[in-house]
Amino acid sequence: MSKIQDLSLYQNPDGFRGRSKIMVQLWWICYAVFFKPSPQVLYSWRRFLLRIFGAEIGKNVIIRPSAEFTYPWKIKIGDNSWIGDQVVLYSLGEIIIGSNTVVSQRSYICTGTHNYKEIDFPILEKRIIIGDQCWLATDVFVSPGVSIGSGVVVGARSTVISDLEPNAVYVGSPVKFIKKREIE
């Protein structure tokens, strides 16, 4: 069998992390020592820590202590948004979350992937945008490069692999349009 993947050839692109290796390690130490063990109610403390490391965090954002941020300097979250327990913001690329948006527990927002068509399996980053007034329910996976329009609801355990039009409800793996979102 001929080789189709040789990981000995893999290299991180220069500047891929967006900060130095030292800054990355400082973030992970800060996350382990100050962020993750912080009491549940210290939302302002976690916002402060993320801002120190370059995240753009709006007013009144609720971030649970078990949420994970790979590179906070690649994160923007609008006012009044909520990031639930065990949410992973795998921010190899930029993640933009609008205002009044909920990302519920155990959701995984993934901006990183690999080019499997090349033998050295190069890593790629693709920005994710989640609009204003969205709700991603429990355990939603969002693929690299996806844009979710404002007002979208994504049902629990759904997989988002393509852009979603605004003001609609989607469910499934992969997600399918269910209906327009209307407020009573």
Secondary structure, 3 states (H helix, E strand, C coil): CCCCCCHHHCCCCCCCCCCCHHHHHHHHHHHHHHHCCCCCCCHHHHHHHHHHCCCEECCCCEECCCCEECCHHHEEECCCCEECCCCEEECCCCEEECCCCEECCCCEEECEEECCCCCCCCEEECCEEECCCCEECCCCEECCCCEECCCCEECCCCEECCCECCCEEEEECCEEEEEECCCC
